[in-house]
Amino acid sequence: MQLVINTWGSFLKKKDQCFFVKNDEKMFEVSADKVDSILITTSATITTDAIQFAVEKNIDIIFLDKFGDPYGRVWHSKLGSTTLIRRRQLEAENSIVGFNLARKWISIKIDNQIDFLKELKKNRPGSKDYLDVSLQKLEQLNLSLKDMKGSLQFRRGSIMGIEGMASQTYFDAISEIMPEQWKFKGRSRDPARDAFNCLLNFGYGILYSQVERACIIAGLDPYVGLLHTDNYNKKSFVFDLIEIFRTYVDKTVVFLFSKRQVSAKLFDSIPGGLYLNKEGKALLIGAFNETFDKEIQYRGRNVKIRNTIPLECHRIANNFIKGEHPK
C-alpha cells in the first residue's frame, strides 16, 4: 500500500515496527510490512528515525508539490543493479534498439488512447460521429509511426511530432464527451487552467514517482532518456517510459467526472489557474489507487496495474543486458 500524508501539520515517526501518523484529525499506526511507499503532499514533520526505518525497509519517501509534481524523494544510496544496464542504456540511443523502443512506447500510448476512446464511445451515442473521426485520425497516425524507418537521431522529432498530434486529437475527443461545465481546451500545466487538467496533472505526478521508483529498482538510469533529450537535471528516461501508462490516469480522471464525484469545492484558485486542495487530493489519490490495484492481463498472467510498471522496467533492463531488440 501507499501511505499518504495529506493533512497539513501531520507528524510521522517510527514506533516499533510501524509508522505512526498523528495530526489534528486522527492518529494511527501502519505496519512497515504493508507499506510500499510514503507519499507526502503537504507540509508535514518526519523524524530521522522514520526516514532510516523506511530506507532499511526499502520504502521510498516521495514529496509532491501542490501541482502533483515530485520535487524530491528519500531513497537508499545503492545502485539498483549492475552498471552494465546503464552502459547498454547509454549505447541504445545510437542503435536500432533505442529507435525501436522509442517508437514502440509512443505506439503503445496511441493504442491505449484508441482503446479508451472506443470504450467511451459505447455509452455515448451522441458523440459517436466525433469520436469516430478522432479514432480514424489516431489510427492513421499510429500506422505512420509503425511504418517509420531510420534512426533515433534523425527520427526523434518525427516521433514526437506524431505523439503531439495524437495527444491533441485524443484530448479534444475527451473534452467533447465531458459535461458542458467541465469541457477544456487542450492540456495545461503549472498551473492547470481547468479542473480536468488539474486532476490529470496531479495524477501524472503520482504516476511519475512510481515509474521513477521502478526504474531505480530495475537498475535503469532515470536521467538517460531515448526519446526525450538530455536536459540538465531532467529525468528523461522516466518521461519516456511513463507514456505507456498515462492512459490509466486518464481513465481514472474521466470516470471521476462520469460518476459526478467532481465539484468546484475540490479546487482552490491561484493566479492563472487552479490547484487541488486537500479534499481534491484525497479523492484523486483514492481513485488512483483503486485503478492501479485492478488486475489486467500482462504477458499471459493476471497482474495488478501498479505491478506492471516494475515488471516492464525489469524486462527492459534484461533486454539491455542481453542486447536484444524490444518485442
Buried (B, 14 or more C-beta within 10 A) or exposed (E): EBBBBBBEEBBBBBEEEBBBBBBEEEEEEBEBEEBBBBBBBBEBEBEEEBBEBBBEBEBBBBBBBBBBBBEEBBBBEEEBBEEEBBEBBEEBBEBEBBBBBBBBBBBBBBBBBBEBBEEBBEEEEEBEEBBBEBBEBBBBBBEEBEEBEEEBEEBBEBBBEBBEBBBEBBBBBBBBBBEEEEEBEEBBBEBBBBBBBBBBBBBBBBBBBBBBBBBBBBBBBBBBBBBBEEEEEBBBBBBBBBBBBBBBBBBBBBBBBBEEEBEEEBBEEEEEBBBBEBEBBBBBBBBBBEBBEEEEEBEEEEBEBBBBBBBBBBBBBBBBBEEEEBE
